[in-house]
Amino acid sequence: MTAVPDPSPPAYDRSPATTPTRYRDRMRYDADTVHAVLDDAFLAHVSFVASGQPQILPLIFGRHASRLYVHASSGSHLALAVRDAGDAGLPVSLAVTIADSVVLARSAMHHSMDFRCVVAHGPLRRVTDPDEVALGWRTMIDHLIPGRYADSRPPAPRETAQTGLFALDLVEAAAKIRSHGLSEDEADRTLDHWAGVIPLRTTAGTPRPDNGVTTEPPTYLTHWLGTHS
Ligand SMILES: Cc1cc2nc3c(=O)[nH]c(=O)nc-3n(C[C@H](O)[C@H](O)[C@H](O)COP(=O)(O)OP(=O)(O)OC[C@H]3O[C@@H](n4cnc5c(N)ncnc54)[C@H](O)[C@@H]3O)c2cc1C
């Protein structure tokens, strides 16, 4: 397995690629914050260029230390572009977004959202080492619901040939966090429009067992449901 990079000092590069032109005070480069946002997010969007065309895909992902794993069919544009990129890997940008609230201002212009995001840039490479393939799948499945991988059949060699596992090392990565709620022009505060913050959160619904499932949800699942209700 290729060594996972260790952010040292425990912060990611503040490079031109991870420096926005606006609201730089909202950026966080420390690994603890970047990891916490990644761990709270359910899905990632991965952008890349294939055959000269910009592409973007929503994907399941998982984090192991400073490495992210995603997967895609071996015949997909993403997998073929990674193959064609060779040892250098395919340049990608990966974003995760958590919408924490809708911010309703009195003025149309000041409507906004509170959010936590991470954007990472770097080369995506296909993982072929069998031990790392197993680690990557465990990482992604347990990212969905901790403990789930051990309660599932591991991928078979035929499946890991058909579906590629890909790794992105966090080097150029940063979080951006907006959390201050409403901000608007002082002159607008007397306008007669409702204004305020509407918190959002992702909650789990009632589980629907598949046909043939006769047992109660296992402990790891009831625990997760309890923390997401
Ligand atoms: C749910 C949501 C809705 C948003 N809606 C709007 C909108 O309607 N209009 C708008 O202008 N902005 C919006 N933003 C903010 C937007 O994501 C950018 O942060 C913002 O446009 C700043 O652009 P920039 O030109 O300064 O960044 P750029 O200079 O284009 O960014 C340079 C680099 O900075 C980093 N970066 C920039 N933004 C982020 C981010 N959000 N998270 C992590 N890293 C980042 C990336 O590495 C990026 O490659 C929204 C964000 C979220 C999460």
PDBQT file of the ligand as one rigid body, heavy atoms in Angstrom, charges set to zero:
ROOT
HETATM    1  C1  LIG A 301     -24.416  25.498  -0.248  1.00  0.00    +0.000 C 
HETATM    2  C2  LIG A 301     -23.543  26.609  -0.779  1.00  0.00    +0.000 A 
HETATM    3  C3  LIG A 301     -24.089  27.587  -1.557  1.00  0.00    +0.000 A 
HETATM    4  C4  LIG A 301     -23.300  28.623  -2.052  1.00  0.00    +0.000 A 
HETATM    5  N1  LIG A 301     -23.843  29.539  -2.855  1.00  0.00    +0.000 NA
HETATM    6  C5  LIG A 301     -23.092  30.498  -3.400  1.00  0.00    +0.000 A 
HETATM    7  C6  LIG A 301     -23.622  31.421  -4.356  1.00  0.00    +0.000 A 
HETATM    8  O1  LIG A 301     -24.801  31.363  -4.695  1.00  0.00    +0.000 OA
HETATM    9  N2  LIG A 301     -22.805  32.369  -4.867  1.00  0.00    +0.000 N 
HETATM   10  C7  LIG A 301     -21.487  32.447  -4.525  1.00  0.00    +0.000 A 
HETATM   11  O2  LIG A 301     -20.765  33.301  -5.025  1.00  0.00    +0.000 OA
HETATM   12  N3  LIG A 301     -20.941  31.580  -3.648  1.00  0.00    +0.000 NA
HETATM   13  C8  LIG A 301     -21.714  30.606  -3.083  1.00  0.00    +0.000 A 
HETATM   14  N4  LIG A 301     -21.160  29.705  -2.231  1.00  0.00    +0.000 N 
HETATM   15  C9  LIG A 301     -19.761  29.867  -1.875  1.00  0.00    +0.000 C 
HETATM   16  C10 LIG A 301     -18.887  29.259  -2.989  1.00  0.00    +0.000 C 
HETATM   17  O3  LIG A 301     -18.767  27.862  -2.732  1.00  0.00    +0.000 OA
HETATM   18  C11 LIG A 301     -17.474  29.849  -2.985  1.00  0.00    +0.000 C 
HETATM   19  O4  LIG A 301     -16.844  29.644  -1.760  1.00  0.00    +0.000 OA
HETATM   20  C12 LIG A 301     -17.514  31.331  -3.262  1.00  0.00    +0.000 C 
HETATM   21  O5  LIG A 301     -18.179  31.574  -4.482  1.00  0.00    +0.000 OA
HETATM   22  C13 LIG A 301     -16.101  31.926  -3.275  1.00  0.00    +0.000 C 
HETATM   23  O6  LIG A 301     -15.620  31.923  -4.539  1.00  0.00    +0.000 OA
HETATM   24  P1  LIG A 301     -14.156  32.473  -4.820  1.00  0.00    +0.000 P 
HETATM   25  O7  LIG A 301     -14.192  33.097  -6.168  1.00  0.00    +0.000 OA
HETATM   26  O8  LIG A 301     -13.644  33.262  -3.675  1.00  0.00    +0.000 OA
HETATM   27  O9  LIG A 301     -13.351  31.115  -4.859  1.00  0.00    +0.000 OA
HETATM   28  P2  LIG A 301     -12.347  30.623  -5.931  1.00  0.00    +0.000 P 
HETATM   29  O10 LIG A 301     -11.265  31.645  -6.037  1.00  0.00    +0.000 OA
HETATM   30  O11 LIG A 301     -13.065  30.219  -7.171  1.00  0.00    +0.000 OA
HETATM   31  O12 LIG A 301     -11.814  29.313  -5.201  1.00  0.00    +0.000 OA
HETATM   32  C14 LIG A 301     -10.429  28.951  -5.174  1.00  0.00    +0.000 C 
HETATM   33  C15 LIG A 301     -10.281  27.742  -4.323  1.00  0.00    +0.000 C 
HETATM   34  O13 LIG A 301     -10.681  28.047  -2.975  1.00  0.00    +0.000 OA
HETATM   35  C16 LIG A 301     -11.275  26.898  -2.397  1.00  0.00    +0.000 C 
HETATM   36  N5  LIG A 301     -12.711  27.147  -2.122  1.00  0.00    +0.000 N 
HETATM   37  C17 LIG A 301     -13.511  28.082  -2.663  1.00  0.00    +0.000 A 
HETATM   38  N6  LIG A 301     -14.781  27.966  -2.197  1.00  0.00    +0.000 NA
HETATM   39  C18 LIG A 301     -14.759  26.915  -1.361  1.00  0.00    +0.000 A 
HETATM   40  C19 LIG A 301     -15.748  26.290  -0.583  1.00  0.00    +0.000 A 
HETATM   41  N7  LIG A 301     -17.029  26.704  -0.576  1.00  0.00    +0.000 N 
HETATM   42  N8  LIG A 301     -15.375  25.236   0.166  1.00  0.00    +0.000 NA
HETATM   43  C20 LIG A 301     -14.099  24.789   0.190  1.00  0.00    +0.000 A 
HETATM   44  N9  LIG A 301     -13.111  25.345  -0.544  1.00  0.00    +0.000 NA
HETATM   45  C21 LIG A 301     -13.442  26.399  -1.310  1.00  0.00    +0.000 A 
HETATM   46  C22 LIG A 301     -11.162  25.786  -3.427  1.00  0.00    +0.000 C 
HETATM   47  O14 LIG A 301      -9.976  25.054  -3.226  1.00  0.00    +0.000 OA
HETATM   48  C23 LIG A 301     -11.143  26.556  -4.720  1.00  0.00    +0.000 C 
HETATM   49  O15 LIG A 301     -10.576  25.814  -5.775  1.00  0.00    +0.000 OA
HETATM   50  C24 LIG A 301     -21.929  28.665  -1.723  1.00  0.00    +0.000 A 
HETATM   51  C25 LIG A 301     -21.386  27.678  -0.912  1.00  0.00    +0.000 A 
HETATM   52  C26 LIG A 301     -22.186  26.657  -0.469  1.00  0.00    +0.000 A 
HETATM   53  C27 LIG A 301     -21.565  25.592   0.360  1.00  0.00    +0.000 C 
ENDROOT
TORSDOF 0
